[in-house]
């Protein structure tokens, strides 16, 4: 799935991730003092959380630096690269949650900054659309499940059963399309795909309101905020308050839509 997304983004010369596993840069870029500063001491100035240093996500820092300088980025789909991956935990649920929080946290931190600083002029229309879609899709992926559960409890279990049937059919169809495209796919892929969409959306929502919380799963390091106790406490509780408020608004929208559908 990521392979297909990268191929799609490469058509616009704006691959969103310069992965640390294997990326090639021009020597002219690597020796540019501004590029070096961007990678070494990158930071985010947040309207509520203040200024904090990036602990991880140097691939996003290098990407923003290239976009700011007007460089094109490309993806080579037929290259064969072998990497050694060590999950941060033996538990599947714990490992995926930690990795998703790091990945999506880095993406969202860069997302808001890139759209604000670069805009359509540097990013292009398609890349700008993809970045804006990342902010919306975390909620839309949860709408179907939430609406079906609420409708099942309020109006009848048949709503939830219809939704589960739709999920099984649609994800199986996506899997079949991947098979026809020549990609090796496990029989578990439909379930993993849905797990990634739902749990990934939950982690995105949480990360969006906790952008100052960063961790590096390999070195087990975390970001020292350097804030005084009052500022750290205020940031922590304001993040929780905004998260709870957004969830309440989300359920309110779901309730209104269900009420309108019953008229």
C-alpha positions, -999 to +999 in steps of 0.1 A: +000+000+000+028+024+009+046+014-023+016+024-044+012+056-026+048+065-031+045+057-069+015+080-071+032+109-053+063+105-074+043+115-105+040+150-090+078+150-081+068+154-045+074+122-026+063+130+009+088+109+028+126+107+022+130+075+042+160+071+064+163+035+052+175+044+017+175+079+002+200+095-021+207+132-021+228+154-044+261+164-030+251+200-036+222+195-013+241+176+014+268+203+017+243+232+018+247+248+053+209+256+054+201+219+047+224+208+075+208+232+099+174+220+090+183+184+098+204+190+129+183+215+147+148+213+134+119+227+155+083+235+154+066+267+167+032+257+178+005+282+186-005+264+219+025+242+228+052+268+220+085+260+205+100+225+208+128+206+191+123+176+168+135+145+184+128+122+154+116+127+119+148+138+102+134+124+070+106+150+073+131+178+081+152+169+050+120+168+029+108+202+040+143+217+033+142+203-002+107+216-008+116+250+005+146+251-019+125+240-049+140+206-054+121+176-070+119+143-052+115+109-069+108+073-061+123+042-078+097+015-076+118-013-091+147-011-067+153-040-044+162-029-008+167-052+022+163-037+056+166-051+091+136-042+112+133-047+150+098-042+164+099-021+196+079-047+215+071-084+212+034-076+214+018-068+180-006-043+195+020-025+215+045-024+187+021-011+161+008+015+185+042+028+192+053+028+156+021+045+144+024+072+171+060+080+159+052+078+122+019+098+122+032+123+148+062+131+125+038+134+095+014+157+112+041+179+126+054+184+091+020+185+076+008+217+094+042+234+089+046+226+052+011+238+043+016+270+063+051+278+051+052+265+015+016+265+002+006+256-033+034+275-049+061+251-037+041+220-030+018+219-061-019+214-061-019+176-058+006+175-029-013+202-011-045+182-015-029+151-001-016+169+029-050+185+036-066+150+031-044+136+058-061+159+083-096+149+072-091+112+066-083+105+103-119+114+111-136+100+080-121+066+085-137+065+120-171+078+109-184+045+094-175+024+124-187+050+149-220+056+131-227+019+127-220+012+163-243+041+175-270+031+149-267-005+160-273+004+197-300+030+189-320+015+160-310-021+156-281-045+152-287-048+115-269-015+109-237-028+124-239-061+105-244-043+072-213-022+080-192-052+089-203-069+056-193-038+037-159-037+053-152-074+045-163-070+009-145-037+002-112-047+019-112-081+001-117-063-032-087-041-025-067-072-017-077-089-050-067-058-069-033-059-053-029-096-063-038-088-099-012-060-098+015-085-090+020-078-053+024-107-029-005-104-005-012-125+026-048-138+033-047-117+065-042-085+045-079-074+045-079-076+083-046-059+086-057-032+062-088-024+083-068-026+115-043-001+101-071+023+090-090+023+124-061+021+148-040+044+126-068+070+126-071+068+164-033+073+168-034+102+143-062+119+163-042+115+195-010+126+180-026+157+165-033+171+199+000+159+215+025+171+189+051+178+217+051+142+227+079+124+208+097+092+213+124+072+194+115+035+194+150+023+187+170+042+213+142+045+238+147+082+241+121+108+247+120+146+243+129+167+273+106+197+271+127+221+291+095+238+301+088+250+337+063+229+356+034+253+350+039+254+312+043+216+310+012+210+331-008+236+311+003+220+278-006+185+291-041+194+303-049+217+274-040+188+250-064+165+269-091+192+269-088+198+231-088+160+225-119+155+245-136+184+229-129+172+194-142+137+203-174+153+217-179+173+185-172+142+164-199+122+182-222+152+180-218+153+142-225+115+140-256+119+161-270+147+139-263+128+107-281+097+121-311+118+132-313+133+097-311+099+081-341+087+101-364+115+089 
